[in-house]
């Protein structure tokens, strides 16, 4: 199972490299700062190679201790000693320490802008932080970083560093824009829910793939049912249309005590669904994907007579038709009132 895609890793490598170049400045060669910053920026995602025993534990424990601000801070001086020694720049150890630390901690901070869940404060809490204002891949975030870094590397001198800083500034401004757009859509969603008499429902507002123009809204209800809708900033004031989708409150009562279900409920902040098909129970993370295709849908139990037998969780997430999904995404993003039909991209 894959939890970090190559494009996402490219963004983290570019961010780490750009931070390294900006921090080292004239104190070291641009390529050295980019190399070690990029390596440090990629390092936290090596936890994808750790097997925690089953698919659901692997999912919920990714972005755990390796993304902890505490552990990364402790690791920074030891890691900084490597480039300082290799390049005979021990006099710059303090600056290498700062550059490596910033490259390390900006990785989980960027991850926390997505909806997945990042345990920033491990080991003090396993709370999965997730702002949810950014999709895991967004070219408008990554391209400025890559361009600025590319110019700095091509010029190989300190005058190119200004372009790197410009790329960092633009990408950071885009993060701020995503939070502002999310706040606006949240207000639109609250108004739509209030009109239906469910203003207090737990609400998830997160962007659709590759952009911050089209947003997906999910509102959970106590019986396990939920509303799903999409709102584009180009809708021209058209009201948010929400579709009520089913949940099975009996399954929540019967299976809520399973370790796998409790773990998923905690990790998703309650945005999950339990459903039964052919005598088998499935637990689905409703945050990543859209109806009916989700990245994480786990087979967790099998019906045995009047009861249930827990199974080792197995991910059966689906992607749908990517080409059709991209066509729908492009139409809906531009404000066209087309019925939901995108896959989990």
C-alpha positions as CSV (number, residue, x, y, z in Angstrom):
1,X,0.0,0.0,0.0
2,X,1.3,3.5,-0.8
3,X,0.9,6.4,1.5
4,X,3.3,9.0,0.0
5,X,3.1,9.5,-3.7
6,X,6.2,10.4,-5.8
7,X,4.9,13.9,-6.7
8,X,4.2,14.6,-3.0
9,X,7.8,13.5,-2.2
10,X,9.0,15.8,-5.0
11,X,7.3,18.7,-3.3
12,X,8.9,17.9,0.1
13,X,12.3,17.5,-1.5
14,X,11.9,20.9,-3.2
15,X,10.8,22.5,0.0
16,X,13.7,21.1,2.0
17,X,16.2,22.1,-0.7
18,X,14.7,25.6,-1.0
19,X,14.8,26.1,2.8
20,X,18.4,24.8,2.9
21,X,19.5,27.3,0.3
22,X,17.7,30.2,1.9
23,X,19.1,29.4,5.3
24,X,22.7,28.8,4.3
25,X,22.9,31.8,2.0
26,X,26.5,32.7,1.0
27,X,28.0,30.5,3.7
28,X,28.1,27.4,1.5
29,X,27.7,26.4,-2.2
30,X,24.1,26.5,-3.4
31,X,24.3,22.9,-4.5
32,X,25.5,21.7,-1.1
33,X,22.7,23.5,0.7
34,X,20.1,22.2,-1.8
35,X,21.4,18.6,-1.6
36,X,21.4,18.3,2.2
37,X,18.2,20.4,2.6
38,X,16.5,18.1,0.1
39,X,17.6,15.0,1.8
40,X,16.5,16.3,5.2
41,X,13.2,17.3,3.7
42,X,12.6,13.8,2.4
43,X,13.8,11.9,5.4
44,X,10.6,11.9,7.5
45,X,8.7,9.9,4.8
46,X,11.0,6.9,5.1
47,X,8.5,5.6,7.7
48,X,6.5,4.3,4.8
49,X,8.9,1.3,4.9
50,X,7.9,0.3,8.4
51,X,5.3,-2.5,8.7
52,X,3.1,-2.0,11.8
53,X,1.3,-5.4,11.3
54,X,-1.7,-4.6,9.1
55,X,-3.0,-2.2,6.5
56,X,-5.0,0.0,8.8
57,X,-2.2,0.3,11.4
58,X,0.2,1.2,8.6
59,X,-2.1,4.0,7.5
60,X,-2.8,5.5,10.9
61,X,0.8,5.2,12.1
62,X,2.3,6.9,9.0
63,X,3.3,10.4,9.8
64,X,3.8,9.4,13.3
65,X,7.1,9.6,15.3
66,X,9.1,10.4,12.1
67,X,6.9,13.6,11.7
68,X,7.2,14.6,15.4
69,X,8.6,18.1,15.9
70,X,10.2,16.9,19.1
71,X,12.1,13.9,17.6
72,X,13.1,15.8,14.5
73,X,14.5,18.6,16.7
74,X,16.5,16.1,18.7
75,X,17.9,14.5,15.4
76,X,18.8,17.8,13.8
77,X,22.3,18.4,15.3
78,X,23.5,14.9,14.6
79,X,22.3,15.1,11.0
80,X,23.8,18.6,10.6
81,X,27.2,17.3,11.7
82,X,27.4,15.2,8.5
83,X,27.5,18.0,5.9
84,X,29.6,20.2,8.2
85,X,32.2,17.4,8.4
86,X,32.1,16.1,4.8
87,X,32.5,19.6,3.4
88,X,35.0,20.7,6.0
89,X,32.7,23.5,7.1
90,X,32.7,22.9,10.9
91,X,32.9,26.6,11.4
92,X,29.4,26.8,9.9
93,X,28.0,24.0,12.0
94,X,25.5,26.3,13.7
95,X,24.1,27.4,10.4
96,X,24.0,23.8,9.1
97,X,22.2,22.9,12.3
98,X,19.6,25.6,11.6
99,X,19.2,24.7,7.9
100,X,18.8,21.0,8.6
101,X,16.3,21.6,11.5
102,X,14.2,23.9,9.3
103,X,14.2,21.4,6.4
104,X,13.2,18.6,8.8
105,X,10.3,20.5,10.6
106,X,8.9,22.2,7.5
107,X,8.1,18.7,6.2
108,X,5.5,17.7,8.8
109,X,4.2,21.3,8.9
110,X,3.5,21.1,5.2
111,X,1.9,17.7,5.7
112,X,-0.3,19.1,8.4
113,X,-1.9,21.4,5.8
114,X,-3.4,18.3,4.1
115,X,-6.3,16.3,5.6
116,X,-4.4,13.0,6.1
117,X,-3.3,13.5,9.7
118,X,0.2,14.3,11.1
119,X,1.2,13.5,14.7
120,X,3.2,16.8,15.2
121,X,3.3,16.5,19.0
122,X,4.3,12.8,19.3
123,X,5.2,11.3,21.8
124,X,3.1,13.7,24.0
125,X,-0.1,13.0,22.1
126,X,-1.0,10.8,19.1
127,X,-3.5,13.5,17.9
128,X,-3.4,13.6,14.0
129,X,-3.3,17.2,13.1
130,X,-4.7,18.2,9.7
131,X,-5.8,21.6,8.5
132,X,-7.1,20.1,5.2
133,X,-6.7,23.3,3.1
134,X,-4.3,21.6,0.6
135,X,-4.6,18.6,-1.6
136,X,-1.5,16.3,-1.3
137,X,-0.5,17.3,-4.9
138,X,-1.0,20.9,-6.0
139,X,1.1,22.3,-8.9
140,X,0.5,25.9,-7.8
141,X,2.4,25.2,-4.6
142,X,5.2,23.1,-6.0
143,X,6.0,24.9,-9.3
144,X,7.2,28.2,-7.7
145,X,9.5,26.3,-5.4
146,X,10.9,24.3,-8.2
147,X,11.4,27.3,-10.5
148,X,13.1,29.4,-7.8
149,X,15.3,26.6,-6.7
150,X,16.2,25.8,-10.4
151,X,17.3,29.3,-11.1
152,X,19.4,29.4,-7.9
153,X,21.1,26.1,-8.9
154,X,21.6,27.2,-12.5
155,X,23.4,30.4,-11.5
156,X,25.5,28.7,-8.9
157,X,26.2,32.0,-7.1
158,X,24.6,34.0,-4.4
159,X,22.7,36.3,-6.7
160,X,20.5,33.4,-7.7
161,X,19.4,32.9,-4.1
162,X,16.9,35.8,-4.4
163,X,14.9,33.7,-6.9
164,X,14.9,30.8,-4.4
165,X,13.5,33.1,-1.7
166,X,10.9,34.4,-4.2
167,X,9.8,30.8,-4.8
168,X,9.5,30.2,-1.1
169,X,7.5,33.4,-0.6
170,X,5.1,32.6,-3.4
171,X,4.5,29.0,-2.2
172,X,4.0,30.2,1.4
173,X,1.5,32.8,0.2
174,X,-0.4,30.1,-1.6
175,X,-0.7,28.1,1.6
176,X,-2.2,31.2,3.2
177,X,-4.6,31.6,0.3
178,X,-5.7,28.0,0.8
179,X,-6.6,28.6,4.4
180,X,-8.6,31.8,3.5
181,X,-10.4,29.9,0.7
182,X,-11.2,27.1,3.1
183,X,-12.6,29.5,5.6
184,X,-14.8,31.1,3.0
185,X,-16.2,27.7,1.8
186,X,-16.8,26.7,5.4
187,X,-19.0,29.7,5.9
188,X,-21.0,28.7,2.7
189,X,-21.3,25.2,4.0
190,X,-22.6,26.3,7.4
191,X,-25.2,28.4,5.8
192,X,-26.4,25.4,3.6
193,X,-26.5,23.2,6.7
194,X,-28.4,25.8,8.7
195,X,-31.0,25.9,6.0
196,X,-31.5,22.1,6.5
197,X,-31.6,22.4,10.3
198,X,-28.2,20.7,10.9
199,X,-26.0,23.7,11.6
200,X,-24.0,21.9,14.4
201,X,-23.0,18.9,12.3
202,X,-19.2,18.1,12.3
203,X,-18.0,19.5,9.1
204,X,-15.1,18.7,6.7
205,X,-14.1,21.2,4.0
206,X,-11.2,20.1,1.8
207,X,-10.0,20.9,-1.8
208,X,-10.5,18.6,-4.7
209,X,-7.4,17.2,-6.4
210,X,-4.7,19.6,-7.7
211,X,-6.4,22.9,-6.9
212,X,-8.0,25.2,-4.3
213,X,-10.9,26.4,-6.4
214,X,-13.2,23.4,-6.1
215,X,-14.0,22.2,-2.6
216,X,-15.6,19.1,-1.2
217,X,-17.9,19.4,1.9
218,X,-18.8,16.5,4.2
219,X,-21.1,16.9,7.2
220,X,-21.5,13.9,9.6
221,X,-24.7,13.1,11.5
222,X,-25.1,11.1,14.8
223,X,-26.6,8.1,13.1
224,X,-23.5,7.6,10.8
225,X,-25.1,9.1,7.7
226,X,-23.4,12.1,6.1
227,X,-24.0,14.9,3.5
228,X,-21.6,15.4,0.6
229,X,-21.4,18.3,-1.7
230,X,-19.1,20.4,-3.9
231,X,-18.6,24.1,-4.1
232,X,-16.5,26.0,-6.6
233,X,-15.3,29.5,-6.0
234,X,-16.5,30.1,-9.6
235,X,-20.1,28.9,-8.9
236,X,-21.3,32.5,-9.0
237,X,-23.2,32.4,-5.8
238,X,-25.1,29.2,-6.6
239,X,-26.2,27.5,-3.4
240,X,-24.3,24.5,-2.2
241,X,-26.1,21.3,-3.0
242,X,-25.8,18.5,-0.5
243,X,-26.6,14.9,-1.0
244,X,-27.5,12.7,2.0
245,X,-25.7,9.4,2.0
246,X,-26.3,6.4,4.2
247,X,-24.8,5.0,7.3
248,X,-25.7,2.0,9.5
249,X,-26.1,3.0,13.2
250,X,-26.4,-0.7,14.1
251,X,-22.9,-1.4,12.8
252,X,-21.5,1.4,14.9
253,X,-23.0,-0.2,17.9
254,X,-21.9,-3.8,17.0
255,X,-18.4,-3.0,15.7
256,X,-17.5,0.2,17.6
257,X,-15.5,-1.8,20.1
258,X,-13.1,-3.3,17.5
259,X,-9.6,-2.0,17.8
260,X,-9.5,-1.3,14.0
261,X,-12.7,0.7,14.1
262,X,-11.7,2.7,17.2
263,X,-8.4,3.4,15.6
264,X,-10.0,4.6,12.3
265,X,-12.6,6.7,14.2
266,X,-9.8,8.5,16.1
267,X,-7.6,9.0,13.1
268,X,-10.4,10.4,11.0
269,X,-11.9,12.6,13.7
270,X,-15.2,10.7,13.2
271,X,-15.4,11.1,9.4
272,X,-15.7,7.4,8.6
273,X,-18.4,5.0,7.5
274,X,-19.3,1.4,8.4
275,X,-21.2,-0.7,5.9
276,X,-22.0,-4.3,5.3
277,X,-21.8,-6.2,2.0
278,X,-22.1,-10.0,1.5
279,X,-21.8,-10.7,5.2
280,X,-18.6,-8.6,5.6
281,X,-18.1,-5.2,7.3
282,X,-16.1,-2.4,5.8
283,X,-14.7,0.7,7.5
284,X,-14.1,3.6,5.1
285,X,-12.2,6.9,5.6
286,X,-14.5,9.5,4.2
287,X,-11.9,12.3,4.0
288,X,-9.8,11.1,1.0
289,X,-11.8,10.5,-2.1
290,X,-15.4,11.0,-2.9
291,X,-18.5,8.9,-3.3
292,X,-18.2,6.0,-4.1
293,X,-14.4,5.9,-4.5
294,X,-12.1,6.2,-1.5
295,X,-8.4,5.7,-0.9
296,X,-8.9,3.8,2.3
297,X,-11.7,1.3,2.8
298,X,-10.9,-1.6,5.1
299,X,-12.4,-5.0,5.4
300,X,-12.6,-5.3,9.2
301,X,-15.0,-8.1,10.2
302,X,-17.0,-11.1,8.9
303,X,-20.5,-12.0,10.1
304,X,-20.6,-15.3,12.1
305,X,-24.2,-16.2,12.9
306,X,-25.7,-13.4,15.0
307,X,-22.3,-11.9,15.8
308,X,-19.1,-10.7,14.1
309,X,-15.6,-12.0,13.9
310,X,-12.8,-9.5,13.6
311,X,-10.4,-9.8,10.6
312,X,-7.0,-8.5,10.0
313,X,-7.8,-5.2,8.2
314,X,-7.2,-5.2,4.5
315,X,-7.5,-2.1,2.3
316,X,-9.8,-2.4,-0.6
317,X,-9.9,1.3,-1.6
318,X,-10.8,2.1,-5.2
319,X,-9.9,4.8,-7.7
320,X,-12.5,4.7,-10.4
321,X,-12.1,6.0,-13.9
322,X,-9.3,8.6,-13.7
323,X,-9.9,10.0,-17.2
324,X,-13.6,10.5,-16.5
325,X,-12.8,12.0,-13.1
326,X,-10.4,14.5,-14.5
327,X,-13.0,15.6,-17.1
328,X,-15.6,16.0,-14.4
329,X,-13.2,17.9,-12.2
330,X,-12.4,20.4,-14.9
331,X,-16.0,21.0,-15.7
332,X,-17.1,21.3,-12.0
333,X,-14.1,23.5,-11.1
334,X,-15.1,26.1,-13.7
335,X,-18.5,26.4,-12.1
336,X,-20.5,24.1,-14.3
337,X,-23.4,22.5,-12.5
338,X,-22.6,18.9,-13.3
339,X,-23.6,16.0,-11.1
340,X,-20.8,14.5,-8.9
341,X,-18.9,11.8,-10.8
342,X,-15.2,12.2,-10.0
343,X,-13.1,9.2,-8.8
344,X,-10.6,9.1,-6.0
345,X,-7.6,10.6,-7.9
